[in-house]
Amino acid sequence: MRKTPLFAALAIGLATALTLAGCAGGSSSAGGSDATIAIGSLYEPVNLDNTAGGGQGVTEALNGNVYEGLFKLTDQGKVEPLLATKYTTSADGLTYTFTLRDGVKFHSGKPLTSADVKRSIERVTSDDSQSARKSQLEVIKSIDTPDDKTVTITLSSRSISLPYNLSYIWIYGPGTSNYKTAEDGTGPYTLGTWKRGSSLSLERWSGYWGDKAKNKEVEFDYFTDASALSNALQTKQVDIVTSIQSPDALSTFTGNKDYTISDGKSTTKELLAFNDKVAPFDNVEVRKAVYSAIDTKKLLNSIWGDYGTLIGSMVPPSDPWYEDLTKVNPYDVNLAKKELAEAGFANGFTFTLDTPTYDPHPAVAEFLKSELAKVGITVNINSISADEWYTKVFKNHDFTATLQEHVNDRDVVWYGNPDFYWGYDNPQVTAWVNEAEQATTTAEQTAKLKQVNEQIAKDAASAWLYLYPQIVVADSDVSGYPVNGLNSQFFAYDIVKK
């Protein structure tokens, strides 16, 4: 079953559902340092610029491979220095001073300077940027470059998450004027050939400042059909599949010594998102009733079998402020009917569910329609494309309820923004989000965001249906690949083949 998360490059990251025919280049038989690693994926980039709606695919292929940031978010979710070797913070927490790594060059041959960092951050915060972290970097008041190796960022208010947010900012070199089709990064690979609708290759760069990539070339081969992707792995057309899309696809590989199955940590949440500013979902009791009318365990099993995780709020287990809140709005049909009656809807109501046309949303929508009918609620399913969803729902807020998957980690903070597409507006939650960001310690930040997590669950701000599994399947001769699905990144430089 195919999954195409929208949120990787816009305010929450837009990636359009692919319509191109699947195709692959083929796995190389060579091993060792001369190997070509063929990676099978469903997520072809829309373009190569992560500030211009490049989508989930551009993050998967280029983040950490072609482009790097001042910091790196590891596959374990830790923030580590990368192009910045160190930083200091002023006593009031409003000024960060970063020291850049020596000896770093862009693929164009130009040396990395503080001016490149300033220009790259400003690309993210510009009016036309579609970066996932744009709103969280609006706290930046000014950026100064006192010398080539020093960047000073002054904030309008404290931001304990600044290093984390900067891990999402690619540092762009001056070697191209069109980042949508070309690149100039500092990573261990340069862009090879992008055959739209087919593949994108990366080539090991001899001028890399750090440890060289352990393979000579990486090719991302793109498919539009999950079955074709699985078949490509069986026939040795690809070496790795970055994310298996259904439990059925695993049957061929389970118990087969020729393959390795890794069940990693995902950050992708499937949401029934209400428009909390529109009747009847402006009523907390109605939202809670709808949530309790849905057998999420049965839903998860119908889509993913024994894989995936139930969550009771926006926070996945990999986030520092996770709590198990699945019992806040338990599956209980009688409770749902009681809450509906107390809200003045004893006889139920009718609403339209705007549903993206790609999997698994149509199946989820039909499941919800059946479940909610048991408590007298009629669901009219309105199928829309990814582009229509972005315009109608995300941009214009013209909806009553919708289905969507959110890829990013640490994105519970969006419930502190009343202008976000779902319209949740609780002043206390907004205050906690702001206080968490201005915290002086991670313990204080964690405590505040746990309060946010608990409150949005009590308010049923959305119905968090389940957390996707992150299942990577690879040929047993291949190792060194990442197994967690944190924000769709897929570091390729440590992958080796026997």
C-alpha positions in Angstrom: 0.0 0.0 0.0 1.5 3.2 -1.1 2.2 6.2 1.2 3.1 9.6 -0.1 3.5 12.0 2.9 3.0 15.6 1.9 5.0 17.2 4.6 8.6 17.6 3.9 9.3 20.9 2.3 6.4 23.4 2.7 5.4 24.9 6.1 4.8 21.2 7.0 6.5 19.9 3.8 4.6 19.3 0.6 5.4 16.3 -1.7 3.0 15.7 -4.5 1.8 12.2 -5.1 3.8 10.7 -7.9 2.2 10.0 -11.2 5.2 8.9 -13.2 5.9 5.3 -14.3 8.2 3.4 -12.1 11.6 2.5 -13.5 15.0 1.4 -12.2 18.6 1.4 -13.3 19.7 -1.9 -11.7 21.9 -3.0 -8.9 25.7 -3.2 -9.4 27.4 -6.5 -8.9 30.6 -4.8 -7.8 31.3 -4.6 -4.1 33.6 -2.7 -1.8 34.6 0.9 -2.3 33.7 0.7 -6.0 30.1 -0.4 -5.4 27.1 1.3 -6.8 24.2 1.1 -4.3 20.7 1.0 -5.9 18.1 2.4 -3.5 14.4 1.8 -4.4 12.0 4.6 -3.4 8.5 5.9 -4.1 9.5 9.5 -3.4 11.0 11.2 -6.4 11.8 14.9 -5.8 9.5 17.5 -7.3 12.7 19.6 -7.7 16.1 19.7 -6.0 15.5 22.8 -3.7 14.2 22.2 -0.2 13.0 25.8 0.1 10.9 25.5 -3.1 8.6 22.6 -2.5 11.1 19.9 -3.5 9.1 17.4 -1.4 10.0 14.3 0.7 12.1 12.9 -2.1 14.6 15.8 -2.1 15.2 15.3 1.6 15.6 11.6 1.2 18.1 11.9 -1.6 20.1 15.1 -0.9 20.0 15.8 2.8 23.4 14.9 4.3 24.4 13.3 1.1 24.8 16.4 -1.2 23.9 19.2 1.2 24.9 19.7 4.8 23.9 22.1 7.6 25.7 23.7 10.5 24.3 20.8 12.5 23.2 17.3 11.7 20.2 15.4 13.0 21.4 11.9 13.4 19.4 8.7 12.6 19.0 8.4 16.3 17.5 11.9 16.6 20.4 13.6 18.2 21.7 17.0 17.1 25.5 17.1 16.4 27.8 19.8 15.0 28.6 19.5 11.3 29.7 22.5 9.4 29.8 24.4 12.7 32.5 23.1 15.0 31.3 25.0 18.1 29.0 27.8 19.2 28.5 30.1 22.2 25.4 31.7 23.6 25.1 35.0 25.3 23.9 35.2 28.9 20.4 36.4 27.9 20.1 33.7 25.3 19.6 36.1 22.4 22.9 35.9 20.6 24.5 32.7 19.1 28.0 32.8 17.7 29.0 29.9 15.4 32.5 29.0 14.3 32.7 27.3 10.9 34.8 24.2 10.1 38.1 24.8 8.3 38.8 23.3 5.0 35.3 22.9 3.7 34.6 23.6 0.0 31.5 23.5 -2.1 31.3 21.2 -5.1 31.9 24.2 -7.3 35.3 24.6 -5.6 34.5 27.7 -3.6 35.4 27.7 0.1 32.6 27.8 2.7 32.3 31.2 4.3 30.0 32.9 6.8 28.4 34.8 3.9 27.2 31.5 2.4 25.6 30.6 5.8 23.9 33.9 6.0 22.5 33.7 2.5 21.3 30.1 3.0 19.4 31.0 6.2 17.8 34.0 4.5 16.7 31.8 1.6 14.7 29.8 4.2 13.2 32.8 5.9 12.3 34.7 2.7 8.7 35.5 1.8 8.6 32.9 -1.0 10.3 30.1 1.0 8.4 26.8 1.4 10.7 25.5 4.1 9.3 23.3 6.9 11.2 25.4 9.4 10.5 28.9 8.1 8.0 29.8 10.9 10.3 28.6 13.6 13.2 30.7 12.3 11.1 33.9 12.3 12.7 34.6 15.7 15.9 35.5 13.9 16.4 39.3 14.2 19.7 39.6 12.4 22.6 37.7 11.0 26.1 39.1 11.1 29.4 37.9 9.5 32.3 39.6 11.3 34.7 37.3 9.4 34.7 34.4 7.0 34.6 31.8 9.8 32.2 33.4 12.2 28.4 33.7 12.1 26.5 35.7 14.7 22.7 35.2 14.9 20.7 37.7 17.1 17.2 36.6 18.1 14.1 38.6 19.1 13.4 36.1 21.9 15.1 33.0 23.3 15.0 29.9 21.1 16.3 26.8 22.7 15.6 24.9 19.5 17.8 27.0 17.3 20.6 24.4 16.8 18.0 21.7 16.1 16.2 24.0 13.6 19.4 24.9 11.9 20.1 21.1 11.3 17.3 21.5 8.6 19.0 24.4 6.9 21.1 23.3 3.9 24.1 25.5 3.2 24.0 26.4 -0.4 27.1 27.3 -2.4 27.2 30.1 -5.1 28.0 27.7 -7.9 24.5 27.6 -9.5 21.6 30.1 -10.0 18.9 27.4 -10.2 18.9 25.1 -7.2 15.7 23.4 -8.5 17.7 21.6 -11.2 21.4 21.8 -10.1 23.3 21.8 -6.8 26.3 23.2 -5.0 26.6 21.6 -1.6 29.4 20.5 0.7 28.4 16.9 1.1 30.2 13.6 0.3 28.4 13.2 -3.0 27.8 15.4 -6.0 24.7 15.2 -8.2 25.2 12.7 -11.0 22.3 12.3 -13.4 18.6 13.0 -12.7 16.4 11.1 -15.2 13.0 12.5 -14.3 10.4 9.7 -13.7 13.2 7.1 -13.4 16.2 7.7 -11.2 18.7 10.1 -9.6 22.3 9.3 -9.1 24.9 10.6 -6.7 28.7 10.3 -7.2 31.3 10.2 -4.5 33.2 13.5 -4.3 37.0 13.3 -3.9 37.1 16.8 -2.4 35.0 16.1 0.6 36.3 17.6 3.8 35.4 14.6 6.0 35.5 10.8 5.6 34.9 9.8 2.0 31.7 7.9 1.1 32.2 4.2 1.4 30.6 3.5 -2.0 31.4 5.0 -5.4 27.9 5.9 -6.4 24.3 5.8 -5.2 21.3 5.6 -7.4 17.8 6.3 -6.2 15.4 4.4 -8.5 11.9 5.6 -8.4 8.7 3.6 -8.6 5.0 4.6 -8.5 3.8 1.2 -7.5 4.7 -0.5 -4.2 4.4 -4.0 -5.7 6.8 -3.1 -8.5 9.2 -1.7 -5.8 9.2 -5.0 -3.9 9.6 -7.0 -7.1 12.7 -4.8 -7.9 14.3 -5.9 -4.7 13.5 -9.6 -5.3 15.0 -9.5 -8.8 18.2 -7.7 -7.5 17.2 -4.5 -9.5 17.7 -2.6 -6.3 19.7 -3.3 -3.1 17.5 -1.5 -0.6 13.9 -0.3 -0.2 13.7 2.8 2.0 10.2 2.1 3.2 8.0 -0.9 2.7 4.4 0.1 2.2 2.3 -2.8 3.4 2.7 -6.0 5.5 1.8 -8.0 2.4 4.9 -6.9 0.7 7.0 -8.3 3.5 5.9 -11.9 3.1 8.4 -12.6 0.4 11.3 -11.4 2.5 10.3 -12.7 6.0 12.5 -15.6 7.0 14.6 -15.3 3.9 18.3 -15.2 4.7 19.0 -13.3 1.5 17.3 -10.2 3.0 17.4 -8.1 6.1 14.3 -6.5 7.5 14.7 -3.5 9.9 11.7 -2.2 11.8 12.9 1.3 12.7 11.4 4.4 14.3 9.0 6.5 12.3 7.8 10.1 12.8 4.9 9.9 10.4 1.5 10.4 12.0 -1.8 9.6 10.2 -4.3 12.3 11.3 -8.0 12.9 11.1 -7.5 16.6 11.2 -10.6 18.7 12.2 -11.1 22.3 11.3 -11.4 23.4 14.9 -12.9 26.8 13.8 -15.8 25.3 11.9 -19.0 23.7 13.4 -19.5 21.1 14.6 -15.7 20.6 15.3 -15.4 23.9 17.1 -17.0 21.9 20.0 -14.5 19.9 22.0 -17.1 17.3 23.0 -17.9 16.6 19.4 -14.2 16.1 18.5 -13.8 13.7 21.5 -16.9 11.8 20.5 -15.6 11.3 17.0 -12.2 10.1 18.3 -13.8 7.6 20.8 -16.0 6.2 18.0 -13.0 5.1 16.0 -11.4 1.7 16.7 -7.9 2.8 15.9 -6.4 -0.6 16.8 -8.6 -2.3 14.2 -7.8 0.5 11.7 -4.0 0.1 12.2 -4.3 -3.7 11.8 -6.3 -3.4 8.6 -3.7 -1.1 7.1 -0.4 -2.4 8.5 -1.1 -5.8 10.1 1.2 -6.2 13.1 3.3 -3.1 12.3 2.9 0.5 13.3 2.0 2.1 16.7 -1.0 3.7 18.3 -0.5 7.2 19.6 -2.9 9.4 21.5 -1.4 12.7 20.6 0.9 14.3 18.0 4.2 13.2 19.7 5.9 10.0 18.5 8.0 7.9 21.0 11.2 9.2 19.4 10.4 12.8 20.6 11.9 13.8 24.0 8.4 14.8 25.4 6.5 11.6 24.4 3.9 10.2 26.7 1.5 7.4 26.1 -1.9 9.2 25.9 -3.9 6.6 24.0 -6.3 6.2 27.0 -7.3 9.9 27.0 -9.8 9.4 24.2 -10.4 5.6 24.3 -12.4 3.6 21.8 -15.8 3.4 23.4 -18.9 3.6 21.3 -21.2 4.3 24.3 -18.9 7.1 25.5 -19.0 8.6 22.0 -22.8 8.5 22.0 -22.9 10.1 25.4 -20.5 12.9 24.4 -22.5 13.5 21.2 -25.7 13.8 23.2 -24.1 16.2 25.7 -22.9 18.3 22.8 -26.4 18.5 21.4 -26.0 16.0 18.6 -27.8 13.0 20.0 -29.0 12.1 16.5 -25.6 12.6 14.9 -24.7 14.9 12.1 -23.2 14.9 8.6 -19.8 16.2 7.5 -17.5 16.1 4.5 -14.1 14.5 4.7 -11.6 15.8 2.2 -9.5 12.8 1.4 -6.2 12.7 -0.6 -6.5 10.2 -3.4 -3.3 8.3 -2.7 -2.9 5.3 -0.3 -3.7 4.7 2.5 -6.1 7.6 2.7 -9.0 6.2 0.6 -9.0 3.0 2.7 -8.8 5.0 6.0 -11.7 7.2 4.9 -13.9 4.2 4.2 -13.0 2.8 7.5 -13.9 6.0 9.3 -17.2 6.3 7.4 -18.2 2.8 8.6 -17.1 3.5 12.2 -18.8 6.8 12.6 -22.1 5.5 11.1 -22.4 3.4 14.3 -22.9 6.6 16.3 -25.2 8.3 13.8 -22.5 10.4 12.0 -22.7 10.4 8.2 -19.4 11.0 6.4 -19.3 12.2 2.8 -15.9 11.5 1.3 -14.6 14.1 -1.1 -11.5 12.8 -2.9 -8.9 15.4 -3.8 -5.4 15.4 -5.3 -2.3 16.4 -3.4 -2.2 19.8 -5.2 -5.9 20.4 -4.4 -5.3 19.5 -0.8 -2.6 22.0 -0.5 -4.7 24.8 -2.0 -8.1 24.0 -0.5 -7.1 22.7 3.0 -3.6 23.9 3.9 -3.7 27.3 2.2 -7.3 28.4 2.2 -8.6 26.4 5.3 -11.6 25.5 3.2 -12.6 22.3 4.8 -14.5 20.7 7.7 -12.2 17.6 8.3 -9.5 16.0 6.3 -7.0 13.1 6.4 -3.3 13.8 6.2 0.1 12.4 7.3 2.6 14.5 9.1 6.2 13.4 8.6 8.3 15.8 10.8 9.4 15.1 14.3 9.0 17.6 17.1 6.0 19.1 15.3 3.6 19.3 18.2 4.5 23.0 18.4 2.3 23.7 15.5 -0.7 23.3 17.8 0.6 26.6 19.4 -0.1 28.4 16.1 -3.8 29.4 15.8 -3.3 30.3 12.1 -2.2 26.7 11.2 -4.5 24.9 8.8 -6.5 23.0 11.5 -7.3 26.2 13.4 -6.7 24.9 16.9 -6.7 27.9 19.2 -6.0 27.4 22.9 -4.2 30.4 24.4 -2.8 28.3 27.2 -1.2 25.9 24.7 0.2 28.8 22.7 1.7 30.2 25.9 3.3 26.8 26.8 4.8 26.4 23.3 6.3 29.9 23.6 7.6 29.2 27.1 9.1 25.9 26.0 11.0 27.6 23.2 12.3 30.3 25.6 13.3 27.7 28.2 16.8 27.8 29.6 17.1 24.0 30.0 16.0 21.0 28.0 14.3 19.7 31.2 12.1 22.9 31.3 11.4 22.7 27.6 10.4 19.0 27.9 8.1 19.7 30.8 6.3 22.5 29.0 5.8 20.4 25.8 4.5 17.5 27.8 1.8 19.9 29.1 1.1 20.8 25.4 0.9 17.2 24.5 -1.5 16.4 27.3 -3.8 19.4 26.7 -4.2 18.9 22.9 -5.2 15.2 23.7 -7.8 16.4 26.3 -9.1 18.8 23.7 -9.0 16.2 20.9 -7.5 18.9 18.8 -7.1 16.2 16.1 -7.7 12.5 16.0 -4.2 10.9 15.8 -5.1 7.5 14.2 -1.7 5.8 14.2 2.1 6.1 13.7 3.4 4.6 10.5 6.0 1.8 10.8 9.4 2.4 9.2 10.4 -0.8 7.5 13.6 -0.9 5.6 14.3 -4.1 3.6 17.8 -4.7 2.1 19.8 -7.4 0.4 21.8 -9.2 3.1 25.0 -8.3 1.3 24.4 -4.6 2.1 24.9 -2.9 5.4 25.5 0.6 6.9 22.2 2.1 5.9 19.9 4.1 8.2 16.8 2.3 9.6 14.8 5.2 11.2 12.4 7.4 9.3 13.2 10.7 11.0 12.0 13.4 8.6 12.5 11.1 5.6 16.3 11.6 5.5 18.4 8.6 4.2 22.1 8.9 4.7 23.9 6.8 2.0 27.6 7.4 2.6 28.1 4.5 5.0 26.4 1.9 2.9 28.7 -0.9 1.8 28.2 -4.0 -0.3 30.1 -7.3 -0.1 
